[in-house]
Amino acid sequence: MPEKMPGASALIRALEAEKVEHIFGIPGGAIIDVYDKLYDSDIRHVLVRHEQVAAHAADGYARASGKVGICFATSGPGATNLTTGIANAFYDSIPVIAVTGQVPTSLIGNDSFQEADTVGIFMPITKYNFQVRTGAEIPEIVKKSFAIATSNRKGPVHIDLPKDTQKEEIDFVYPKSLKLPGIKPIPKGHPRQIKKAARELVNAERPVIISGGGVIAAEATTELVKLAEGLMIPVGVTLMGKGSFPESHPLCLGMFGMHGRKVANDILADADVVLSIGMRFSDRVTGKISTFCPEARLIHIDIDAAEIGKNVAPIIPIVGDARQILSRLNAEVGKLKTKKNTTYAEKVKEFIRECQSCLEMDYDEKPIKPQLVMRELNRVIDPDTIVVTEVGQCQMWGAHFLNIDRPRKWISSGGLGTMGFGFPASIGAKTACPDSTVIDVAGDGSFQMVLQDLATCIIEDLPIVVCVMDNRTLGMVYQWQDLFYDKRSSATLLDHAGVGKGSAIPEVPDFVKVAEAYGGRGIKIDSPGDVGPAIDEAVANEVVTVIDFKIDKSENILPMVPAGGNIKNMLLSERCRFEPYTARS
């Protein structure tokens, strides 16, 4: 017989049935019944200090583990505080389920205390929204939520849970299966299109592969490496695709786009055939659309048909799961009489080596150069290390310089570009993978949006390493002002220079004291020779450690494509000037 229980218990039992092990959240009056039942569960609840952190932590948890991330919040401001993190997960196609309390159903629409139109607010930033109307709906809604979040193109789902449905007694039966007409089987890709793509790649003289986040979501790295090696095709990644192809591989170009590597953009711009997998041709990759790969024949593989042709029109569109399509593409390539394009591949490898020499300079000046910090981080990154970033210059330093060889070891905010993402996502990643070293590459502006959750790291025993690239500015905006707005640094200086005060006034904040105030470790570094030892110490520490790297505020992240520009025409650092590339020379 079905077991009698209140709706709040049904929610927890349903999550247990889905093998949920962790939840990130903050309780409140409208969800207190759920928390009362959670008290008796084996699910570990991570109490954060702000609901936005809960959403970002659930996001980071999902990216690191490949599972669904779960976050809880109360009604009204609790729910609205989740929205930035849920929007971030939506734009990056990350499976997260957000459960929010709500006022009783009889009071919805009456402007009750801590009421918000949560369903309306979450609608444009989720794959689906549920508002529970009776307690009996809860088990099926939870089952549907997991199915929707993880099907096809993954993404967040929101469950709004009125207080009376949490108290309502129901007969608990958790469904074993569902009929969801809106969720269709994952397409395997059209056979004729796959055959066409194989012929294009085999006959290409200058092929390039763009690997996006969809390769990671589909767990298709093995198939991608096989294709690249079989035809000697260079592979570059998007920001979301870092780790989808080993960056230590001799055919890896690094990241494409606005802040990508020159070698990657030059070779892409010169390609005659481009195979793009699990990416959406965002403006940060393409630059000005009309100038993007003008001579290339484009093949686009994506699980979401809406992305095909949205920004760039391919000659061969293939809708489906990246792993299945790449597997079949490899089989079709194997049927054709092929000869590896070794001459082209060797030219590409030589250009990669030439570009790499710029990344391997000493950078031993004072103030500390960000490139030096990245070099030392590369030294300690092992196959299990998870690198998470905030957003801005720090993010692009990491994306440009750090080599990530495995999927789910690079976590960064792509589509939404959310400052304050990295540290909470690190909390989620460390919770999911406690045996992995988790390093947050942070900016001083971004970290200050969420540093209160150092408390969470201490209470939950999460020894994360936070590398603050401290240049006393809102770095990326400051860089744009420097390059494109006649150096008019309006509202981007975070130190006393921004308010006309002298440098003798103490720095705000002192990150070492902040870390120590929460019970963590703090290290301040202003000498190049101390960068490596500080990182080694932080990685070895058994408590959250903040390293305050006093870096040169005048150092811009270059090369860079100006907004709306041609990816072939990058602004270059004085250190990185070498001859333009062409595979046809």
C-alpha positions as CSV (number, residue, x, y, z in Angstrom):
1,M,0.0,0.0,0.0
2,P,1.1,3.6,-0.6
3,E,2.7,5.2,2.4
4,K,1.0,8.3,3.9
5,M,3.1,11.4,4.3
6,P,3.0,15.2,4.0
7,G,4.1,16.8,0.7
8,A,7.4,18.0,2.2
9,S,8.3,14.4,3.0
10,A,7.3,13.4,-0.4
11,L,9.7,15.9,-1.9
12,I,12.6,14.6,0.1
13,R,11.7,10.9,-0.6
14,A,11.5,11.7,-4.3
15,L,15.0,13.3,-4.3
16,E,16.3,10.3,-2.4
17,A,14.8,8.1,-5.1
18,E,16.7,10.1,-7.7
19,K,19.9,9.4,-5.7
20,V,20.5,13.0,-4.7
21,E,23.3,13.3,-2.3
22,H,23.8,17.1,-1.9
23,I,21.6,20.2,-1.8
24,F,22.7,23.8,-1.6
25,G,20.4,26.3,0.0
26,I,19.1,28.6,2.7
27,P,15.8,27.9,4.6
28,G,13.0,30.3,5.2
29,G,9.4,30.4,6.3
30,A,7.8,29.3,3.1
31,I,10.1,26.2,2.8
32,I,10.6,25.4,6.5
33,D,8.4,22.3,6.3
34,V,10.7,20.8,3.7
35,Y,13.8,21.6,5.8
36,D,12.1,19.9,8.8
37,K,11.8,16.7,6.8
38,L,15.3,17.1,5.3
39,Y,16.6,17.0,8.9
40,D,15.9,13.2,9.0
41,S,17.4,12.5,5.5
42,D,20.9,11.3,4.6
43,I,21.1,14.0,1.9
44,R,23.8,16.4,2.9
45,H,22.6,20.0,2.9
46,V,25.3,22.7,2.3
47,L,24.1,25.9,4.1
48,V,25.4,28.8,2.0
49,R,25.3,32.5,3.0
50,H,23.4,33.8,0.0
51,E,20.9,32.2,-2.3
52,Q,22.8,33.2,-5.4
53,V,25.7,31.1,-4.1
54,A,23.3,28.2,-3.7
55,A,22.4,28.3,-7.4
56,H,26.0,28.8,-8.6
57,A,27.2,26.0,-6.3
58,A,24.5,23.6,-7.7
59,D,25.7,24.6,-11.2
60,G,29.4,23.9,-10.3
61,Y,28.4,20.6,-8.8
62,A,26.6,19.6,-11.9
63,R,29.5,20.6,-14.2
64,A,32.1,18.7,-12.1
65,S,30.0,15.6,-11.5
66,G,27.8,15.2,-14.5
67,K,24.9,14.9,-12.2
68,V,22.0,17.2,-11.5
69,G,22.6,20.1,-9.1
70,I,19.9,20.9,-6.6
71,C,19.3,24.2,-4.8
72,F,16.6,25.3,-2.3
73,A,15.4,28.7,-1.4
74,T,12.4,30.3,0.3
75,S,9.7,32.4,-1.4
76,G,10.1,36.0,-2.5
77,P,13.6,37.3,-2.0
78,G,15.0,33.8,-1.5
79,A,13.7,32.8,-4.9
80,T,14.6,36.0,-6.7
81,N,18.2,35.7,-5.3
82,L,18.5,32.4,-7.2
83,T,17.6,33.9,-10.5
84,T,21.1,35.0,-11.6
85,G,22.5,31.5,-10.9
86,I,19.7,29.8,-12.7
87,A,20.0,32.1,-15.7
88,N,23.7,31.3,-15.8
89,A,22.9,27.5,-15.8
90,F,20.3,28.1,-18.6
91,Y,22.7,29.9,-20.9
92,D,25.4,27.3,-20.4
93,S,23.0,24.3,-20.6
94,I,23.6,22.9,-17.1
95,P,21.1,20.6,-15.4
96,V,20.0,22.2,-12.2
97,I,16.8,21.9,-10.3
98,A,15.7,24.8,-8.1
99,V,13.0,24.3,-5.5
100,T,11.5,27.4,-4.0
101,G,9.0,27.8,-1.3
102,Q,5.8,29.8,-2.0
103,V,2.9,31.3,-0.1
104,P,-0.1,29.0,0.3
105,T,-2.1,28.5,-2.8
106,S,-5.1,30.4,-1.4
107,L,-2.9,33.5,-1.0
108,I,-1.1,33.4,-4.4
109,G,-1.8,36.7,-6.3
110,N,-2.7,38.6,-3.1
111,D,0.7,40.3,-2.7
112,S,1.2,38.3,0.4
113,F,4.3,38.6,2.6
114,Q,7.4,37.4,0.7
115,E,5.3,36.5,-2.3
116,A,6.7,36.9,-5.8
117,D,5.5,35.7,-9.2
118,T,8.3,33.1,-9.2
119,V,6.9,31.1,-12.1
120,G,6.8,34.3,-14.2
121,I,10.3,35.3,-13.2
122,F,11.8,31.9,-13.9
123,M,10.0,31.2,-17.1
124,P,12.5,32.7,-19.5
125,I,15.5,31.3,-17.7
126,T,14.5,27.6,-17.3
127,K,13.7,24.7,-19.6
128,Y,10.4,24.3,-17.6
129,N,8.6,25.7,-14.6
130,F,6.3,23.7,-12.3
131,Q,4.0,25.2,-9.6
132,V,2.7,22.5,-7.4
133,R,-1.1,22.9,-6.8
134,T,-1.7,19.8,-4.7
135,G,0.6,17.7,-2.6
136,A,-0.2,14.6,-4.7
137,E,1.6,16.1,-7.7
138,I,5.0,16.3,-6.0
139,P,6.4,12.8,-6.8
140,E,5.5,13.0,-10.5
141,I,6.7,16.6,-10.8
142,V,10.1,15.7,-9.3
143,K,10.4,12.8,-11.7
144,K,9.5,15.0,-14.6
145,S,12.0,17.7,-13.5
146,F,14.9,15.3,-13.6
147,A,13.8,14.0,-17.0
148,I,13.5,17.5,-18.5
149,A,16.8,18.8,-16.9
150,T,18.8,15.9,-18.3
151,S,17.2,15.3,-21.7
152,N,18.5,16.5,-25.0
153,R,20.0,19.9,-24.5
154,K,20.4,20.0,-20.7
155,G,19.2,22.9,-18.5
156,P,17.6,24.1,-15.3
157,V,14.1,23.3,-14.1
158,H,12.2,25.2,-11.4
159,I,9.7,23.8,-8.9
160,D,7.6,26.3,-7.0
161,L,6.2,24.7,-3.8
162,P,3.3,26.5,-2.0
163,K,3.4,26.1,1.7
164,D,0.0,24.3,2.0
165,T,1.1,21.6,-0.5
166,Q,4.1,20.8,1.8
167,K,1.7,20.1,4.7
168,E,-0.9,18.2,2.7
169,E,-1.1,14.5,3.5
170,I,-0.7,12.3,0.4
171,D,-0.3,8.7,-0.6
172,F,3.4,8.5,-1.7
173,V,4.1,6.5,-4.9
174,Y,7.1,7.4,-6.9
175,P,6.6,6.7,-10.6
176,K,8.9,4.3,-12.3
177,S,8.4,5.8,-15.7
178,L,6.9,8.8,-17.4
179,K,5.2,9.8,-20.6
180,L,6.5,13.2,-21.6
181,P,5.4,14.0,-25.2
182,G,7.6,17.1,-25.3
183,I,10.7,15.0,-24.8
184,K,11.6,13.2,-27.9
185,P,14.4,10.6,-28.2
186,I,17.8,12.0,-28.8
187,P,18.4,12.1,-32.5
188,K,21.4,10.1,-33.8
189,G,22.0,12.3,-36.8
190,H,20.9,11.8,-40.3
191,P,23.0,9.1,-42.0
192,R,23.1,10.9,-45.3
193,Q,24.4,14.1,-43.7
194,I,27.0,12.2,-41.7
195,K,28.3,10.6,-45.0
196,K,28.4,14.1,-46.6
197,A,30.4,15.4,-43.6
198,A,32.9,12.5,-43.8
199,R,33.5,13.2,-47.5
200,E,34.0,16.9,-46.8
201,L,36.6,16.2,-44.1
202,V,38.4,13.6,-46.1
203,N,38.7,15.9,-49.1
204,A,39.5,19.1,-47.2
205,E,42.9,20.7,-47.5
206,R,42.8,23.0,-44.4
207,P,40.1,21.5,-42.1
208,V,39.6,22.7,-38.5
209,I,37.4,21.4,-35.7
210,I,35.6,23.7,-33.2
211,S,34.8,21.8,-30.0
212,G,32.2,23.2,-27.7
213,G,30.5,22.5,-24.4
214,G,28.2,20.0,-26.1
215,V,31.1,17.6,-26.5
216,I,31.5,17.6,-22.8
217,A,27.8,17.2,-22.1
218,A,27.7,14.2,-24.6
219,E,30.9,12.7,-23.1
220,A,32.3,12.6,-26.7
221,T,35.9,13.4,-26.1
222,T,37.2,9.9,-27.0
223,E,35.4,10.0,-30.3
224,L,36.6,13.5,-31.1
225,V,40.2,12.6,-30.4
226,K,39.9,9.6,-32.7
227,L,38.5,11.7,-35.5
228,A,41.2,14.4,-35.2
229,E,44.1,11.9,-35.0
230,G,42.7,9.8,-37.9
231,L,42.6,12.8,-40.3
232,M,45.3,15.0,-38.6
233,I,42.8,17.8,-38.1
234,P,43.7,20.6,-35.7
235,V,41.1,21.2,-32.9
236,G,40.3,24.4,-31.0
237,V,37.8,24.9,-28.2
238,T,35.3,27.4,-27.2
239,L,35.3,28.8,-23.6
240,M,32.7,26.2,-22.7
241,G,34.6,23.5,-24.6
242,K,37.9,23.7,-22.7
243,G,38.8,20.2,-21.6
244,S,36.7,18.5,-24.4
245,F,40.0,18.0,-26.3
246,P,43.3,17.6,-24.5
247,E,45.1,21.0,-24.6
248,S,48.5,19.3,-24.3
249,H,47.7,17.4,-27.6
250,P,50.0,18.5,-30.5
251,L,46.9,19.1,-32.6
252,C,45.2,21.4,-30.1
253,L,45.0,25.1,-31.0
254,G,43.7,26.3,-27.7
255,M,40.7,28.6,-27.5
256,F,39.1,30.5,-30.4
257,G,37.4,33.9,-30.3
258,M,37.7,37.3,-28.9
259,H,40.3,36.4,-26.3
260,G,41.5,33.2,-28.0
261,R,44.9,32.4,-29.1
262,K,46.2,34.0,-32.3
263,V,47.2,30.6,-33.6
264,A,43.7,29.3,-33.2
265,N,42.0,32.3,-34.8
266,D,44.4,32.5,-37.7
267,I,44.1,28.8,-38.6
268,L,40.3,29.0,-38.2
269,A,40.1,32.0,-40.5
270,D,42.2,30.3,-43.1
271,A,40.2,27.0,-43.1
272,D,38.4,25.5,-46.1
273,V,36.2,23.1,-44.0
274,V,35.1,23.8,-40.4
275,L,33.5,21.1,-38.3
276,S,31.8,22.6,-35.3
277,I,30.4,20.4,-32.6
278,G,28.2,21.4,-29.7
279,M,28.6,25.1,-29.9
280,R,26.4,27.9,-31.0
281,F,28.6,30.4,-32.9
282,S,28.3,33.1,-30.3
283,D,29.6,36.6,-31.1
284,R,32.5,35.9,-28.7
285,V,33.7,33.2,-31.1
286,T,32.8,34.6,-34.5
287,G,33.4,38.3,-34.2
288,K,31.7,40.0,-37.1
289,I,29.6,37.3,-38.7
290,S,30.1,38.5,-42.3
291,T,33.9,38.1,-41.9
292,F,33.8,34.7,-40.1
293,C,35.6,31.9,-42.1
294,P,34.7,33.5,-45.4
295,E,36.1,30.6,-47.5
296,A,35.1,27.7,-45.3
297,R,32.4,25.1,-45.8
298,L,30.7,24.7,-42.4
299,I,29.5,21.5,-40.9
300,H,27.5,22.0,-37.7
301,I,26.6,19.2,-35.2
302,D,24.3,20.2,-32.4
303,I,21.7,18.5,-30.3
304,D,19.4,21.6,-30.4
305,A,17.9,22.2,-33.9
306,A,17.2,25.8,-32.9
307,E,21.0,26.5,-32.9
308,I,21.5,25.2,-36.4
309,G,21.6,28.2,-38.7
310,K,20.7,30.7,-36.0
311,N,23.9,32.7,-36.3
312,V,25.9,31.0,-39.1
313,A,24.5,28.9,-41.9
314,P,26.2,25.6,-42.4
315,I,26.3,23.6,-45.6
316,I,25.8,20.4,-43.7
317,P,23.6,20.6,-40.6
318,I,23.4,17.5,-38.4
319,V,21.1,17.5,-35.4
320,G,21.8,14.9,-32.7
321,D,23.9,13.6,-29.9
322,A,27.6,14.5,-30.4
323,R,29.0,11.2,-29.2
324,Q,26.7,9.1,-31.5
325,I,27.3,11.3,-34.5
326,L,31.1,11.4,-34.0
327,S,31.2,7.6,-33.6
328,R,29.3,7.2,-36.9
329,L,31.4,9.9,-38.6
330,N,34.5,8.0,-37.6
331,A,33.1,4.8,-39.1
332,E,32.2,6.6,-42.4
333,V,35.7,8.2,-42.6
334,G,37.1,4.7,-42.1
335,K,35.2,3.5,-45.1
336,L,36.8,6.1,-47.4
337,K,40.2,5.9,-48.9
338,T,42.0,8.5,-46.8
339,K,45.5,9.9,-46.6
340,K,46.5,11.9,-43.6
341,N,47.1,15.5,-44.4
342,T,50.5,15.4,-42.8
343,T,51.9,18.5,-44.6
344,Y,49.1,20.7,-43.4
345,A,49.3,19.2,-39.9
346,E,53.0,19.8,-39.6
347,K,52.6,23.5,-40.6
348,V,49.9,23.8,-38.0
349,K,52.1,22.1,-35.3
350,E,55.0,24.5,-36.2
351,F,52.8,27.5,-35.8
352,I,51.5,26.2,-32.5
353,R,55.0,25.8,-31.3
354,E,55.9,29.3,-32.4
355,C,52.9,30.7,-30.6
356,Q,53.6,28.6,-27.5
357,S,57.0,30.3,-27.1
358,C,55.1,33.5,-26.2
359,L,53.3,31.7,-23.4
360,E,56.5,30.3,-22.0
361,M,58.4,33.6,-21.3
362,D,59.7,34.3,-17.8
363,Y,57.4,37.2,-17.0
364,D,59.6,37.9,-13.9
365,E,59.0,41.7,-13.7
366,K,57.5,43.5,-10.7
367,P,54.6,44.2,-10.3
368,I,53.7,40.6,-10.8
369,K,52.5,39.7,-14.3
370,P,49.3,37.6,-14.5
371,Q,51.0,35.4,-17.1
372,L,53.5,34.3,-14.4
373,V,50.7,33.2,-12.1
374,M,49.1,31.2,-14.9
375,R,52.5,29.5,-15.6
376,E,52.8,28.5,-12.0
377,L,49.3,27.2,-11.9
378,N,49.9,25.1,-15.0
379,R,52.8,23.5,-13.1
380,V,50.5,22.2,-10.3
381,I,47.5,21.3,-12.4
382,D,47.2,17.5,-12.6
383,P,44.6,15.4,-14.4
384,D,42.2,15.5,-11.4
385,T,42.6,19.3,-10.7
386,I,39.4,21.3,-11.3
387,V,40.0,24.9,-12.3
388,V,37.0,27.3,-11.8
389,T,37.0,30.9,-12.8
390,E,35.3,34.1,-12.0
391,V,34.4,36.4,-15.0
392,G,36.6,39.1,-16.5
393,Q,40.3,39.4,-17.1
394,C,41.0,36.6,-14.6
395,Q,38.7,34.3,-16.6
396,M,40.5,35.1,-19.9
397,W,44.0,34.7,-18.4
398,G,42.9,31.2,-17.3
399,A,41.2,30.4,-20.6
400,H,44.2,31.6,-22.7
401,F,47.1,30.2,-20.7
402,L,45.9,27.2,-18.6
403,N,46.1,23.7,-20.2
404,I,43.1,21.5,-19.4
405,D,43.3,17.9,-20.6
406,R,40.1,16.4,-19.4
407,P,36.4,17.2,-19.5
408,R,34.7,18.6,-16.4
409,K,38.0,20.0,-15.1
410,W,37.3,23.5,-16.4
411,I,34.3,25.4,-15.0
412,S,33.5,28.9,-16.2
413,S,30.5,31.1,-16.8
414,G,30.0,31.4,-20.6
415,G,26.8,32.8,-22.0
416,L,25.8,35.0,-19.1
417,G,29.3,36.0,-18.0
418,T,28.4,36.2,-14.3
419,M,30.8,38.0,-11.9
420,G,30.8,36.2,-8.6
421,F,30.3,32.8,-10.3
422,G,33.6,31.1,-9.7
423,F,33.9,30.9,-5.9
424,P,30.4,29.4,-5.4
425,A,30.9,27.1,-8.3
426,S,34.2,26.0,-6.6
427,I,32.1,25.1,-3.5
428,G,29.9,22.9,-5.7
429,A,32.8,21.3,-7.5
430,K,34.7,20.5,-4.3
431,T,31.5,19.1,-2.7
432,A,31.1,16.9,-5.8
433,C,34.7,15.9,-6.0
434,P,36.2,16.1,-2.5
435,D,39.4,14.3,-3.6
436,S,40.2,16.8,-6.4
437,T,42.2,20.0,-5.9
438,V,39.8,22.9,-6.7
439,I,41.4,26.2,-7.8
440,D,39.3,29.3,-8.3
441,V,41.0,31.9,-10.6
442,A,39.4,35.0,-9.2
443,G,39.4,38.7,-9.7
444,D,39.3,41.1,-6.8
445,G,36.1,42.6,-8.0
446,S,34.4,39.3,-8.7
447,F,35.5,37.6,-5.5
448,Q,34.2,40.5,-3.3
449,M,30.6,39.7,-4.6
450,V,30.6,36.4,-2.8
451,L,33.5,36.2,-0.3
452,Q,31.1,35.8,2.6
453,D,30.9,32.1,1.7
454,L,34.3,31.6,3.0
455,A,32.2,30.7,6.0
456,T,30.7,27.8,4.1
457,C,34.1,26.5,3.1
458,I,35.1,26.5,6.8
459,I,31.9,24.9,8.2
460,E,31.6,22.3,5.4
461,D,35.4,21.6,5.3
462,L,36.0,22.6,1.7
463,P,39.7,23.4,1.3
464,I,39.4,25.4,-1.9
465,V,42.4,27.5,-3.3
466,V,41.3,31.0,-4.3
467,C,43.8,32.8,-6.5
468,V,42.8,36.5,-6.4
469,M,44.3,38.3,-9.4
470,D,44.3,41.6,-7.5
471,N,44.8,44.6,-9.8
472,R,42.5,46.9,-7.8
473,T,40.2,47.4,-10.8
474,L,37.2,46.0,-12.5
475,G,39.7,44.6,-14.9
476,M,37.9,43.8,-18.1
477,V,36.0,47.1,-18.2
478,Y,39.1,48.9,-17.2
479,Q,40.9,47.3,-20.1
480,W,38.2,48.4,-22.5
481,Q,38.4,51.9,-21.2
482,D,42.1,51.8,-21.7
483,L,41.9,50.5,-25.2
484,F,38.8,52.1,-26.6
485,Y,37.7,54.9,-24.3
486,D,40.8,57.1,-24.2
487,K,41.9,55.7,-20.8
488,R,38.9,57.3,-19.1
489,S,38.6,54.9,-16.1
490,S,35.1,55.7,-15.1
491,A,34.0,53.8,-11.9
492,T,36.4,50.9,-12.5
493,L,39.1,51.7,-9.9
494,L,38.6,49.6,-6.7
495,D,41.4,51.3,-4.7
496,H,41.7,54.8,-3.3
497,A,42.8,56.2,-6.6
498,G,39.2,55.9,-7.6
499,V,38.2,58.5,-5.0
500,G,41.2,60.8,-5.1
501,K,42.8,59.5,-1.9
502,G,46.4,58.6,-1.4
503,S,48.0,55.2,-1.4
504,A,49.0,55.5,2.3
505,I,45.4,54.7,3.3
506,P,45.1,50.9,4.0
507,E,43.9,48.7,1.2
508,V,40.3,47.8,1.1
509,P,39.8,45.0,1.7
510,D,42.8,43.2,3.1
511,F,42.1,39.7,1.7
512,V,44.5,38.0,4.1
513,K,42.6,39.4,7.1
514,V,39.3,38.6,5.5
515,A,40.3,35.0,5.0
516,E,41.7,34.7,8.5
517,A,38.5,36.3,10.0
518,Y,36.5,33.4,8.6
519,G,39.0,30.8,9.8
520,G,40.9,30.3,6.6
521,R,44.4,31.0,5.4
522,G,45.5,34.2,3.7
523,I,48.7,34.8,1.7
524,K,49.7,38.1,0.2
525,I,52.2,38.0,-2.7
526,D,53.8,41.0,-4.4
527,S,57.1,39.4,-5.5
528,P,57.5,37.2,-8.6
529,G,59.7,34.7,-6.8
530,D,57.0,34.0,-4.2
531,V,54.3,33.1,-6.7
532,G,55.2,29.4,-7.1
533,P,55.8,28.7,-3.4
534,A,52.5,30.3,-2.4
535,I,50.6,28.1,-4.8
536,D,52.3,25.0,-3.5
537,E,51.5,26.0,0.0
538,A,47.9,26.7,-0.7
539,V,47.4,23.4,-2.6
540,A,48.8,21.6,0.4
541,N,46.7,23.4,3.0
542,E,43.8,21.6,4.5
543,V,41.7,24.7,4.8
544,V,40.4,27.2,2.3
545,T,43.2,29.5,1.3
546,V,43.1,32.9,-0.4
547,I,46.2,34.0,-2.2
548,D,46.2,37.7,-2.9
549,F,48.4,38.2,-6.0
550,K,49.2,41.9,-6.4
551,I,49.3,42.0,-10.2
552,D,50.1,44.8,-12.6
553,K,46.9,46.7,-13.3
554,S,48.3,47.9,-16.6
555,E,48.7,44.4,-18.0
556,N,45.9,43.8,-20.5
557,I,44.8,40.3,-21.6
558,L,45.9,40.2,-25.2
559,P,45.6,39.2,-27.9
560,M,42.0,40.5,-28.3
561,V,39.5,40.9,-31.1
562,P,37.7,44.3,-30.7
563,A,33.9,43.9,-30.4
564,G,32.4,43.2,-33.8
565,G,35.8,42.8,-35.4
566,N,37.4,40.1,-37.6
567,I,38.9,37.2,-35.6
568,K,41.9,37.4,-38.0
569,N,42.7,41.0,-36.9
570,M,43.7,40.7,-33.2
571,L,45.2,43.4,-31.0
572,L,48.5,41.9,-30.0
573,S,50.8,42.2,-27.0
574,E,54.3,43.6,-27.7
575,R,55.6,40.3,-26.5
576,C,53.7,38.2,-29.0
577,R,54.4,39.5,-32.4
578,F,55.1,37.0,-35.1
579,E,54.4,36.6,-38.8
580,P,50.8,36.1,-39.9
581,Y,49.8,32.5,-40.6
582,T,48.5,30.9,-43.8
583,A,48.5,27.2,-44.5
584,R,48.7,28.0,-48.2
585,S,52.1,29.6,-48.0
